[in-house]
């Protein structure tokens, strides 16, 4: 869930005209009753171990099925999946990245699994509605229509803080229910940014936010957004948006509470957080297995609130879908159901520290367990239930319009261009790309 990549949609559309073949392997001559289905996903070592265990559990309940696992890194997943599609070797079951759902459905890659899920009596009401609705579409919009996948997870991006650093500097811990205002956040951040060894150089900073994954929290909490509700108009050229972007850039250039681009080159902000040299850093559920081994104590808090007075952040998701051309439809759908909704499989994945439970009742028990870290895991659930949103390009036909914004943004972060100048210049370029994406959607939806 950490990174979602743009799919080469033009290549995908052209390829789909040629048709696809199933990737389900043929039965071996040694055992004609046993057949193989393929499952392709992405993940690190902890996720690999957890999925290995979950797959073995599935195979024990499906004696005639062997699951062949194909795993890639997060960076390579989209490229390798596209290559598999282009080579007529679509996996039977595979991860769906949110921003590719419309293209996959409209080009015939994904199977409508609505009937199978209903027949299996899967309790969709006990699964996060955000997760389920992320894989529904009528080919025009996401959130309505048939079900083309089940959530592998939901990924609320929370804000973590170095509890040990707060206590060492005699600063009251953040309220777990009431967010800082932007002014309060700066005030605390300044106190936590310091030269700790007396050599005249700052070696402890308050923040180290990556613009790709953190700017959304500030824009949304200030009343700004990238588009209108219908995803037809780019809306970045507003005072609320410009103010949020400028506030974010000022962390480095005005308040000096975050390392400069040059300082980040010698030691990036992730490494600084891991070493205990940052006060605040984003935390996703997939980070827990790593962050729970930190040498300092940390916890979760609400994101600072802008003019709306409310926190905001994004909720990501990965889905598990089934190839429209699989030879083993029932087994493939049952594997997707198992990995997404089976309590034993969910426990395996959650215990590995790579996600929160998909099942709402299980998630609450997990959040209330005082033996687990971080203490305020309830914040994850509040994000999913209350103040989290999908990424700006998660439900558009492609992300090219949004990529323009992030590709060109460095001069603002470096203080060479004001946010107000930037949004005025970028909005028409983004609008052209969004119009093109919507035209592609319209054309494919009519097929």
Secondary structure, DSSP 8 states (H G I E B T S, - for coil): --------HHHHHHHHHH---B--B---SS-TT-EEEEEEEE--HHHHHHHHHHHHHHHHH-TTEEEEEEEE-HHHHHHHHHHHHHTT-B-SEEEEEGGGHHHHHHTT-B---HHHHHHTT--GGGB-HHHHHTTEE-SSSBSSSEE--EEEEEEE-EEEEEHHHHHHTT-----SSS--BHHHHHHHHHHH-B-SSSSSS--BBSB---HHHHHHHHHHHTT--SB-TTS-SB---SHHHHHHHHHHHHHHHTS--B--HHHHHHS-HHHHHHTT-BSEEEE-GGGHHHHTT-SS-EEEE---B-TTSS--EEEEEEEEEEBTT-S-HHHHHHHHHHHHH-HHHHHHHHHTTS---SBHHHHHHHHH-TTSSSTTTHHHHHIIIIIEE--TTTTSS-SHHHHHHHHTTHHHHTTSS-HHHHHHHHHHHHHHHHHHHHHHHHHHHT-
